[in-house]
Amino acid sequence: MSLKVRINDDMKAAMRAKDTARLSAVRLLLAAIKQREVDERIELDDAAVIAVVDKMLKQRRDSVTQYEGAQRFDLASAERFEIEVLTAYKPAGLSDEQIAAIVDEAIKTTGVTSPADMGKLMAVLKPQLAGKADMADVSKLVKSRLGN
């Protein structure tokens, strides 16, 4: 079953259960997917849907930080619930050890030795790790491995 079909099924289940909070979060996700499909005039595959989910998760995490800084814990709680709903659509992530092994292997195969070549290395890593690891964390790991 494709991810979009699963999301649609979850929306229908939330409607039947009258779970308005979950329904709202799933509808936001479907709207973001549809918006990207309309903008790019394509049908999104599972990898592209995961990219949309990742983007929405990042936005929600940033919002939680902002709301907590402003002492708006009610809004932060709502964002955390949306994070919980969205996280269900992400594939199981890789462990830190697995990510480190992939980064080390990519360094060997590309022959990158300096931080100046980090872009070349990240271009190799992104297809392998997108949706399975936080790319900001991967970037920090690559910087530490390259001595930056």
C-alpha positions in Angstrom: 0.0 0.0 0.0 1.4 3.4 -0.9 1.9 6.0 1.7 -0.7 8.4 0.2 -3.3 5.6 0.3 -2.4 4.9 4.0 -2.7 8.6 4.8 -6.2 8.8 3.1 -7.3 5.7 5.0 -6.1 7.3 8.3 -8.1 10.4 7.4 -11.3 8.3 6.9 -10.7 6.4 10.1 -10.3 9.7 12.0 -13.5 10.9 10.5 -15.4 7.8 11.6 -13.9 8.0 15.1 -14.7 11.7 15.3 -11.1 12.4 16.3 -11.0 16.0 15.3 -7.4 16.7 16.4 -6.0 13.7 14.4 -8.3 14.5 11.4 -7.0 18.1 11.4 -3.3 17.0 11.4 -3.9 14.4 8.7 -5.8 16.9 6.5 -2.9 19.4 6.9 -0.5 16.7 5.6 -2.8 15.8 2.7 -3.1 19.5 1.8 0.7 19.9 1.8 1.0 16.8 -0.4 -1.6 18.0 -2.8 -0.1 21.5 -2.9 3.3 20.1 -3.9 1.7 17.9 -6.6 -0.2 20.9 -8.1 2.9 23.2 -7.9 5.2 20.7 -9.6 2.5 19.0 -11.8 3.5 15.5 -10.7 2.2 12.6 -8.8 4.3 12.2 -5.6 5.8 8.8 -4.8 6.5 7.5 -1.3 9.9 9.2 -1.1 8.5 12.6 -2.1 5.7 12.2 0.5 8.3 11.4 3.2 10.1 14.6 2.2 6.9 16.5 2.7 6.4 14.8 6.1 10.0 15.7 7.0 9.5 19.3 6.1 6.3 19.5 8.2 8.0 17.8 11.1 10.8 20.4 11.0 8.3 23.2 10.9 6.4 21.8 13.9 9.6 21.3 15.9 10.6 24.9 15.2 7.1 26.0 16.3 7.3 24.1 19.6 10.6 25.9 20.4 9.1 29.3 19.6 5.9 28.6 21.5 7.8 27.4 24.6 10.0 30.4 24.5 6.9 32.6 24.5 5.3 30.6 27.4 2.5 29.4 25.1 2.4 25.8 26.3 -1.1 25.1 25.0 0.1 25.8 21.4 3.3 23.8 22.0 1.2 20.9 23.1 -0.9 21.0 19.9 2.2 21.1 17.8 3.6 18.1 19.7 0.5 16.2 19.0 0.9 17.0 15.2 4.5 15.8 15.5 3.3 12.5 16.9 0.8 12.1 14.1 3.3 12.9 11.4 6.0 10.7 12.8 3.8 7.7 12.2 4.3 8.2 8.4 8.1 8.2 8.6 9.9 4.9 8.0 11.9 3.5 10.8 15.1 5.5 11.3 18.6 4.3 11.3 20.6 4.0 14.5 23.6 6.3 15.1 26.0 3.4 14.4 24.3 2.6 11.1 24.5 6.3 10.0 28.2 6.5 11.1 29.0 3.4 9.0 27.2 4.8 6.0 29.1 8.1 6.3 32.5 6.3 6.8 31.8 4.2 3.7 30.8 7.3 1.6 34.0 9.0 2.7 36.1 6.0 1.5 34.3 5.7 -1.8 34.4 9.4 -2.7 37.9 10.0 -1.4 36.8 13.2 0.3 39.4 14.4 2.9 38.7 18.1 3.6 35.7 20.1 4.7 35.8 21.9 1.4 34.5 18.8 -0.3 31.6 18.3 2.1 29.0 19.2 -0.6 30.3 16.3 -2.8 30.0 13.9 0.1 26.5 15.1 1.1 25.3 14.7 -2.4 26.3 11.0 -2.1 24.7 10.6 1.3 21.4 12.4 0.8 19.8 9.7 -1.5 20.9 7.0 1.0 19.8 8.7 4.2 16.9 11.0 3.2 13.8 10.1 5.3 15.8 7.7 7.4 18.0 10.2 9.3 17.9 13.8 10.2 20.2 15.4 7.6 21.2 18.2 10.0 22.6 15.5 12.3 24.3 13.8 9.3 25.9 17.1 8.4 27.3 17.5 11.9 28.7 14.0 11.8 30.3 14.6 8.4 31.9 17.9 9.7 33.3 16.1 12.6 34.7 13.2 10.4 36.3 15.7 8.1 38.0 17.6 10.9 35.9 20.8 10.8 
